[in-house]
Amino acid sequence: MDENRARHVVDALRDRGIDAHLENAGIDVYGVRVVLGGRREAIWGNEGTSSLSAQVLLEGDLVGFVPEIPGSWDFDEAQVIDAIARADYAEPEGHELQQAPAPGKALSPEGGVFRRFLGGFRYDSEGDDLRAARQPLFSLLVKVSGQRPLFGDGDVAR
């Protein structure tokens, strides 16, 4: 799963009250970790495949799974969020519920105020172009210093 897509899925699940976290399983391998309680957690989407399935772990040991969801390789973000929200982990082989449970109280975004710092500033938290977000601050610094910009045309570094 792409890092930004995984981050958006985590945010949407947390908005629904599901205790989801960004899972980094290696270099450029991301997924969604859902804390289930009882020291169990489900790891979605970090197998490197384009389809959606999960491993259910108890203290790091495999105790169950949700098999590949048919057609999930074509899911958009909303469908991925719905599939994870509807997952039933009660049996060793999980399945999807007919309807998603009612949303719970929204959880705060993962990382809080340090979110962009912890993420290495690789993305803009509001989804805007990062370069455009820096421009007003850069212009203010140029006005305050009264010096010619270091980058020639007054634009931020690329």
Residue frames as a rotation matrix with the C-alpha (Angstrom) as fourth column:
MET 1
0.589 0.808 0.000 0.00
0.808 -0.589 0.000 0.00
0.000 0.000 -1.000 0.00
ASP 2
-0.045 -0.539 0.841 1.25
0.457 -0.760 -0.463 3.48
0.888 0.363 0.281 -0.81
GLU 3
-0.739 -0.346 -0.578 2.31
0.661 -0.206 -0.721 5.52
0.131 -0.915 0.381 2.26
ASN 4
-0.914 0.399 0.068 -0.06
-0.404 -0.911 -0.082 8.42
0.029 -0.102 0.994 1.65
ARG 5
-0.138 0.895 -0.425 -2.98
-0.432 0.332 0.839 6.10
0.891 0.300 0.341 0.92
ALA 6
-0.178 0.008 -0.984 -2.26
0.687 0.717 -0.119 4.15
0.704 -0.697 -0.133 4.10
ARG 7
-0.938 -0.207 -0.276 -2.07
0.343 -0.656 -0.673 7.42
-0.042 -0.726 0.686 6.07
HIS 8
-0.647 0.761 0.053 -5.44
-0.668 -0.599 0.441 8.57
0.367 0.250 0.896 4.65
VAL 9
0.023 0.640 -0.768 -7.03
0.005 0.768 0.640 5.20
1.000 -0.019 0.015 5.48
VAL 10
-0.513 -0.288 -0.808 -5.67
0.774 0.253 -0.581 5.37
0.372 -0.924 0.093 9.05
ASP 11
-0.990 0.137 0.022 -7.01
-0.135 -0.922 -0.362 8.91
-0.029 -0.361 0.932 9.49
ALA 12
-0.332 0.928 -0.169 -10.47
-0.674 -0.108 0.730 7.93
0.660 0.356 0.662 8.22
LEU 13
-0.005 0.294 -0.956 -10.60
0.388 0.882 0.269 4.84
0.922 -0.370 -0.118 10.44
ARG 14
-0.771 -0.318 -0.552 -9.58
0.628 -0.237 -0.741 6.90
0.104 -0.918 0.382 13.47
ASP 15
-0.824 0.546 0.154 -12.35
-0.525 -0.836 0.158 9.37
0.215 0.049 0.975 12.59
ARG 16
0.082 0.870 -0.485 -14.75
-0.435 0.470 0.768 6.40
0.897 0.148 0.417 12.86
GLY 17
0.482 0.080 0.873 -13.37
-0.876 0.033 0.481 5.48
0.009 -0.996 0.087 16.29
ILE 18
0.960 -0.230 -0.157 -11.29
0.205 0.965 -0.164 2.53
0.189 0.126 0.974 15.09
ASP 19
0.643 -0.766 -0.018 -7.86
-0.330 -0.298 0.896 2.34
-0.691 -0.570 -0.444 16.75
ALA 20
0.844 -0.326 0.425 -5.82
0.534 0.454 -0.713 2.27
0.040 0.829 0.558 13.52
HIS 21
0.462 -0.791 -0.402 -2.13
-0.204 -0.536 0.819 3.13
-0.863 -0.297 -0.409 13.06
LEU 22
0.685 -0.356 -0.636 0.25
-0.697 -0.066 -0.714 3.48
0.212 0.932 -0.293 10.14
GLU 23
0.722 -0.439 0.535 2.32
0.074 0.818 0.571 0.31
-0.688 -0.372 0.623 9.86
ASN 24
0.469 -0.677 -0.568 5.79
-0.879 -0.294 -0.375 0.60
0.087 0.675 -0.733 8.35
ALA 25
0.869 -0.028 0.495 6.90
-0.101 0.968 0.231 -2.94
-0.485 -0.250 0.838 7.52
GLY 26
0.094 -0.893 0.439 10.14
0.803 0.329 0.498 -2.06
-0.589 0.306 0.748 5.74
ILE 27
-0.742 -0.435 -0.510 11.53
0.056 -0.798 0.600 0.22
-0.668 0.417 0.616 3.12
ASP 28
-0.719 0.507 -0.476 8.56
-0.695 -0.513 0.504 1.68
0.012 0.693 0.721 1.24
VAL 29
-0.570 0.591 -0.572 6.20
0.317 0.799 0.511 -1.01
0.758 0.110 -0.642 2.58
TYR 30
-0.866 0.330 0.376 3.21
-0.500 -0.601 -0.623 0.45
0.021 -0.728 0.686 4.42
GLY 31
-0.497 0.772 -0.396 -0.02
0.461 0.621 0.633 -0.89
0.735 0.132 -0.665 5.76
VAL 32
-0.031 0.599 0.800 -2.68
-0.683 -0.597 0.421 -0.30
0.730 -0.533 0.428 8.37
ARG 33
-0.798 -0.210 -0.564 -2.48
0.271 0.712 -0.648 -1.78
0.538 -0.670 -0.511 11.88
VAL 34
0.093 0.895 0.436 -5.78
-0.495 -0.339 0.800 -2.08
0.864 -0.291 0.412 13.74
VAL 35
-0.904 -0.353 0.241 -5.57
-0.358 0.320 -0.877 -2.71
0.232 -0.879 -0.416 17.49
LEU 36
-0.221 0.857 -0.466 -8.28
-0.123 0.450 0.885 -5.24
0.967 0.253 0.006 18.38
GLY 37
0.306 0.270 0.913 -7.88
-0.927 -0.137 0.351 -5.57
0.219 -0.953 0.208 22.14
GLY 38
0.904 0.004 0.427 -6.72
-0.196 0.892 0.406 -8.55
-0.380 -0.451 0.808 24.14
ARG 39
0.017 -0.997 -0.076 -3.20
-0.324 -0.078 0.943 -7.91
-0.946 0.009 -0.324 22.82
ARG 40
-0.003 0.040 0.999 -4.37
0.813 0.582 -0.021 -8.75
-0.582 0.812 -0.035 19.28
GLU 41
-0.062 0.004 -0.998 -3.91
-0.405 -0.914 0.022 -6.62
-0.912 0.405 0.058 16.20
ALA 42
0.570 0.278 0.774 -4.75
0.600 0.503 -0.622 -6.92
-0.562 0.818 0.120 12.51
ILE 43
-0.369 -0.741 -0.561 -2.22
-0.101 -0.568 0.817 -5.86
-0.924 0.358 0.135 9.88
TRP 44
0.638 0.679 0.363 -3.77
0.390 0.122 -0.913 -4.85
-0.664 0.724 -0.187 6.54
GLY 45
0.996 0.062 0.068 -2.09
0.089 -0.437 -0.895 -4.26
-0.026 0.897 -0.441 3.20
ASN 46
0.461 -0.882 -0.096 1.62
-0.794 -0.458 0.401 -4.65
-0.397 -0.109 -0.911 3.90
GLU 47
0.439 -0.253 0.862 2.17
0.205 0.962 0.178 -7.88
-0.875 0.099 0.474 1.96
GLY 48
-0.579 -0.677 -0.454 3.25
-0.251 -0.382 0.890 -5.99
-0.775 0.630 0.051 -1.13
THR 49
-0.649 0.445 0.618 0.22
0.750 0.510 0.421 -7.16
-0.128 0.737 -0.664 -3.12
SER 50
-0.904 0.347 0.248 -2.44
-0.210 -0.868 0.451 -4.98
0.372 0.356 0.858 -4.69
SER 51
0.012 0.944 -0.331 -5.30
0.163 0.325 0.932 -6.89
0.986 -0.066 -0.150 -3.03
LEU 52
-0.167 0.052 0.985 -6.59
-0.832 -0.543 -0.112 -6.41
0.528 -0.838 0.134 0.50
SER 53
0.463 0.258 -0.848 -6.13
0.258 0.876 0.407 -9.05
0.848 -0.407 0.339 3.20
ALA 54
0.344 -0.295 0.891 -5.06
-0.808 -0.576 0.121 -9.07
0.478 -0.762 -0.437 6.84
GLN 55
-0.268 -0.444 -0.855 -3.04
0.300 0.805 -0.512 -11.04
0.916 -0.393 -0.082 9.34
VAL 56
0.719 0.471 0.511 -4.31
-0.386 -0.341 0.857 -11.20
0.578 -0.814 -0.063 12.91
LEU 57
-0.217 -0.914 -0.343 -1.46
0.105 0.328 -0.939 -11.31
0.971 -0.240 0.025 15.41
LEU 58
0.945 0.327 -0.007 -1.33
0.027 -0.057 0.998 -11.98
0.326 -0.943 -0.063 19.14
GLU 59
0.665 -0.747 -0.016 1.90
-0.288 -0.276 0.917 -10.56
-0.689 -0.605 -0.399 20.56
GLY 60
-0.108 -0.747 -0.656 3.53
-0.903 -0.202 0.379 -11.02
-0.416 0.633 -0.653 17.15
ASP 61
-0.856 -0.139 0.498 2.31
-0.007 0.967 0.256 -14.60
-0.517 0.216 -0.829 16.55
LEU 62
-0.692 0.610 -0.385 -0.16
-0.577 -0.147 0.804 -15.34
0.433 0.779 0.454 13.76
VAL 63
-0.820 0.471 0.324 -3.50
-0.007 0.559 -0.829 -16.42
-0.572 -0.682 -0.455 15.26
GLY 64
0.208 0.918 0.337 -5.86
0.553 0.174 -0.815 -15.65
-0.807 0.356 -0.471 12.41
PHE 65
-0.891 -0.454 -0.019 -6.32
0.232 -0.491 0.840 -13.92
-0.391 0.744 0.542 9.09
VAL 66
0.304 0.895 -0.325 -8.80
-0.177 -0.282 -0.943 -12.23
-0.936 0.345 0.073 6.84
PRO 67
-0.125 -0.395 0.910 -8.49
0.758 0.553 0.345 -13.80
-0.640 0.733 0.231 3.39
GLU 68
-0.956 -0.293 -0.024 -8.09
0.191 -0.681 0.707 -11.72
-0.223 0.671 0.707 0.26
ILE 69
-0.078 0.953 -0.294 -11.24
0.039 -0.292 -0.956 -9.73
-0.996 -0.086 -0.014 -0.41
PRO 70
-0.169 0.023 0.985 -12.39
0.912 0.382 0.148 -10.47
-0.373 0.924 -0.085 -3.98
GLY 71
0.454 0.328 0.828 -12.07
0.764 -0.622 -0.172 -7.44
0.459 0.711 -0.533 -6.25
SER 72
0.767 -0.103 -0.633 -10.10
0.452 -0.614 0.647 -5.47
-0.455 -0.783 -0.425 -3.65
TRP 73
-0.310 -0.927 0.210 -7.27
0.823 -0.152 0.547 -4.73
-0.476 0.342 0.810 -6.10
ASP 74
-0.435 0.234 0.870 -9.63
0.633 -0.607 0.480 -2.15
0.640 0.759 0.116 -7.68
PHE 75
0.399 0.644 -0.652 -10.85
0.917 -0.265 0.299 -0.58
0.020 -0.717 -0.697 -4.40
ASP 76
0.074 -0.336 0.939 -10.61
0.078 -0.937 -0.341 3.17
0.994 0.099 -0.043 -3.92
GLU 77
-0.830 -0.505 0.236 -9.83
-0.158 -0.194 -0.968 4.62
0.535 -0.841 0.081 -0.48
ALA 78
-0.245 0.821 0.515 -13.48
-0.965 -0.259 -0.046 4.72
0.096 -0.508 0.856 0.62
GLN 79
0.633 0.476 -0.610 -13.94
-0.486 0.858 0.165 1.03
0.602 0.193 0.775 -0.21
VAL 80
-0.260 -0.801 -0.539 -10.72
0.191 0.504 -0.842 0.08
0.947 -0.321 0.022 1.62
ILE 81
-0.800 0.006 0.600 -11.89
-0.528 -0.482 -0.700 2.01
0.285 -0.876 0.389 4.68
ASP 82
0.205 0.969 0.134 -15.30
-0.965 0.178 0.191 0.33
0.162 -0.169 0.972 4.55
ALA 83
0.454 -0.083 -0.887 -13.77
-0.163 0.971 -0.174 -3.15
0.876 0.223 0.427 4.14
ILE 84
-0.636 -0.738 -0.225 -11.48
0.140 0.177 -0.974 -2.69
0.759 -0.651 -0.009 7.15
ALA 85
-0.648 0.456 0.610 -14.30
-0.754 -0.499 -0.428 -1.24
0.109 -0.737 0.667 9.24
ARG 86
0.400 0.905 -0.146 -16.59
-0.887 0.422 0.186 -4.19
0.230 0.055 0.972 8.39
ALA 87
-0.266 -0.578 -0.772 -14.02
-0.352 0.803 -0.480 -6.88
0.897 0.144 -0.417 9.19
ASP 88
0.758 0.473 0.450 -15.00
-0.620 0.307 0.722 -9.43
0.203 -0.826 0.526 11.85
TYR 89
-0.189 -0.961 -0.201 -12.02
-0.696 0.276 -0.663 -10.94
0.693 0.015 -0.721 13.66
ALA 90
0.330 0.407 0.852 -13.94
-0.932 0.284 0.225 -13.24
-0.150 -0.868 0.473 16.05
GLU 91
0.935 0.002 0.355 -12.97
0.038 0.994 -0.105 -16.48
-0.353 0.111 0.929 14.27
PRO 92
0.021 -0.994 0.109 -9.48
0.279 0.111 0.954 -17.53
-0.960 0.011 0.280 13.19
GLU 93
-0.700 -0.138 0.700 -10.58
0.714 -0.140 0.686 -17.00
0.003 0.980 0.197 9.60
GLY 94
-0.554 0.445 -0.703 -12.09
0.079 -0.813 -0.577 -13.52
-0.829 -0.375 0.416 9.60
HIS 95
-0.368 0.509 0.778 -14.84
0.925 0.118 0.360 -12.35
0.092 0.852 -0.515 7.30
GLU 96
-0.939 0.094 0.332 -16.74
-0.051 -0.989 0.135 -9.18
0.341 0.110 0.934 6.45
LEU 97
-0.550 0.811 -0.199 -19.88
0.393 0.042 -0.919 -8.16
-0.737 -0.583 -0.342 8.26
GLN 98
-0.018 0.639 0.769 -22.91
0.999 -0.021 0.042 -7.26
0.043 0.769 -0.638 6.14
GLN 99
0.741 0.252 0.622 -22.93
0.242 -0.965 0.103 -3.76
0.627 0.074 -0.776 7.62
ALA 100
-0.415 -0.897 0.154 -20.18
0.248 -0.275 -0.929 -1.74
0.875 -0.348 0.336 9.24
PRO 101
-0.098 0.351 -0.931 -20.64
0.995 0.061 -0.081 -1.18
0.028 -0.934 -0.355 12.97
ALA 102
0.863 0.448 0.233 -21.84
0.431 -0.894 0.125 2.25
0.265 -0.007 -0.964 14.02
PRO 103
0.020 -0.909 0.417 -18.96
0.237 -0.401 -0.885 4.73
0.971 0.116 0.207 14.19
GLY 104
0.333 -0.014 -0.943 -17.55
0.940 0.078 0.331 5.31
0.069 -0.997 0.039 17.65
LYS 105
0.864 -0.106 -0.492 -16.08
0.078 -0.938 0.338 8.43
-0.497 -0.330 -0.802 19.17
ALA 106
0.812 -0.574 0.107 -13.39
0.037 -0.133 -0.990 9.83
0.583 0.808 -0.086 16.87
LEU 107
0.559 -0.738 -0.378 -9.82
0.733 0.227 0.641 9.30
-0.387 -0.635 0.668 17.98
SER 108
0.609 -0.402 -0.684 -7.21
-0.350 -0.910 0.223 12.03
-0.712 0.103 -0.694 17.69
PRO 109
0.850 -0.331 -0.410 -4.94
-0.371 0.179 -0.911 11.91
0.375 0.926 0.029 14.61
GLU 110
0.762 -0.623 -0.177 -1.93
0.643 0.695 0.322 9.70
-0.078 -0.359 0.930 15.00
GLY 111
-0.184 -0.943 0.278 1.16
0.899 -0.276 -0.341 11.72
0.398 0.187 0.898 15.91
GLY 112
0.457 0.469 -0.756 -0.75
0.778 -0.623 0.084 14.74
-0.431 -0.626 -0.650 17.20
VAL 113
0.891 -0.094 -0.445 1.03
-0.182 -0.970 -0.160 18.07
-0.416 0.224 -0.881 16.83
PHE 114
-0.074 -0.997 -0.023 4.30
-0.565 0.023 0.825 16.31
-0.822 0.074 -0.565 15.94
ARG 115
0.601 0.464 0.651 2.73
0.148 0.736 -0.660 14.42
-0.786 0.493 0.373 13.04
ARG 116
0.969 -0.238 -0.067 4.58
-0.126 -0.244 -0.961 16.16
0.213 0.940 -0.267 10.21
PHE 117
0.225 -0.930 0.290 7.85
-0.974 -0.214 0.069 16.09
-0.002 -0.298 -0.954 12.15
LEU 118
-0.015 -0.183 0.983 7.57
-0.412 0.897 0.160 12.35
-0.911 -0.403 -0.088 12.80
GLY 119
0.729 0.385 0.566 6.67
0.329 0.528 -0.783 11.79
-0.600 0.757 0.258 9.16
GLY 120
-0.246 -0.946 0.211 9.82
0.726 -0.036 0.687 13.54
-0.642 0.322 0.696 7.96
PHE 121
-0.099 0.291 -0.951 7.86
-0.290 -0.923 -0.253 16.42
-0.952 0.251 0.175 6.34
ARG 122
-0.884 -0.269 0.382 7.25
0.225 0.471 0.853 14.18
-0.410 0.840 -0.356 3.30
TYR 123
-0.346 0.851 0.394 3.66
0.808 0.057 0.586 15.28
0.477 0.521 -0.708 2.94
ASP 124
-0.813 0.221 0.539 1.43
-0.350 -0.925 -0.149 18.21
0.466 -0.309 0.829 3.75
SER 125
-0.906 0.423 -0.021 -1.02
0.265 0.529 -0.806 17.42
-0.330 -0.736 -0.591 6.52
GLU 126
-0.172 0.889 -0.424 -3.81
-0.302 -0.457 -0.837 19.35
-0.938 -0.016 0.347 4.81
GLY 127
0.208 0.230 0.951 -3.30
0.676 0.669 -0.310 17.70
-0.707 0.707 -0.017 1.43
ASP 128
0.932 0.084 -0.352 -2.20
-0.149 -0.797 -0.585 20.95
-0.330 0.598 -0.730 -0.23
ASP 129
0.623 -0.774 0.111 0.91
0.380 0.175 -0.909 21.37
0.684 0.609 0.403 -2.28
LEU 130
0.486 -0.488 -0.725 3.79
0.834 0.013 0.551 21.63
-0.260 -0.873 0.414 0.21
ARG 131
-0.564 -0.739 0.369 5.60
0.819 -0.557 0.137 24.19
0.104 0.379 0.919 -1.90
ALA 132
-0.122 0.622 0.773 2.56
0.238 -0.738 0.632 26.47
0.964 0.261 -0.058 -1.91
ALA 133
0.786 0.426 -0.448 2.25
0.496 -0.002 0.868 26.09
0.369 -0.905 -0.213 1.86
ARG 134
0.077 -0.855 -0.513 5.83
0.936 -0.115 0.332 27.30
-0.343 -0.506 0.791 2.36
GLN 135
-0.206 -0.236 0.950 5.52
0.794 -0.607 0.021 30.32
0.572 0.759 0.312 0.05
PRO 136
0.698 0.489 0.523 3.80
0.152 -0.815 0.559 32.77
0.700 -0.311 -0.643 2.46
LEU 137
0.853 -0.437 -0.286 6.36
0.324 0.014 0.946 32.09
-0.409 -0.900 0.153 5.20
PHE 138
-0.042 -0.913 0.406 9.25
0.969 0.062 0.239 32.45
-0.243 0.403 0.882 2.75
SER 139
0.081 0.149 0.986 7.89
0.595 -0.800 0.072 35.78
0.799 0.581 -0.153 1.48
LEU 140
0.951 0.292 0.103 7.55
0.076 -0.543 0.836 37.04
0.300 -0.787 -0.539 5.04
LEU 141
0.530 -0.824 -0.200 11.15
0.620 0.216 0.754 36.11
-0.579 -0.524 0.625 5.82
VAL 142
-0.213 -0.587 0.781 12.36
0.950 -0.312 0.025 37.99
0.229 0.747 0.624 2.75
LYS 143
0.441 0.460 0.771 10.36
0.293 -0.886 0.360 41.09
0.848 0.067 -0.525 3.75
VAL 144
0.987 -0.044 -0.155 11.65
0.144 -0.195 0.970 41.00
-0.073 -0.980 -0.186 7.32
SER 145
0.279 -0.960 0.006 15.29
0.755 0.223 0.616 40.45
-0.593 -0.168 0.787 6.38
GLY 146
0.722 0.065 -0.689 15.21
-0.240 -0.910 -0.338 43.04
-0.649 0.409 -0.642 3.59
GLN 147
-0.395 -0.916 -0.065 17.73
-0.478 0.144 0.866 40.98
-0.784 0.373 -0.495 1.64
ARG 148
-0.053 0.277 -0.959 17.51
-0.977 0.183 0.106 39.51
0.205 0.943 0.261 -1.80
PRO 149
0.799 0.418 0.432 16.29
-0.511 0.851 0.123 35.89
-0.316 -0.320 0.893 -1.73
LEU 150
-0.155 -0.915 0.373 18.99
-0.541 0.394 0.743 33.24
-0.827 -0.087 -0.556 -1.85
PHE 151
-0.168 0.160 0.973 17.18
0.473 0.879 -0.063 31.32
-0.865 0.450 -0.224 -4.57
GLY 152
-0.884 -0.336 0.325 17.22
0.436 -0.346 0.831 34.00
-0.166 0.876 0.452 -7.26
ASP 153
-0.638 0.680 0.361 13.57
0.088 -0.401 0.912 34.47
0.765 0.614 0.196 -8.21
GLY 154
-0.542 0.421 0.728 12.18
-0.822 -0.448 -0.353 34.48
0.177 -0.789 0.588 -4.68
ASP 155
0.484 0.697 -0.529 10.84
-0.577 0.708 0.407 30.96
0.658 0.108 0.745 -5.01
VAL 156
0.545 -0.270 0.794 11.50
-0.672 0.425 0.606 28.26
-0.501 -0.864 0.051 -2.46
ALA 157
-0.557 -0.822 -0.120 14.09
-0.767 0.453 0.455 25.60
-0.320 0.346 -0.882 -3.14
ARG 158
0.461 0.688 -0.560 12.92
-0.846 0.531 -0.045 22.73
0.267 0.495 0.827 -5.26
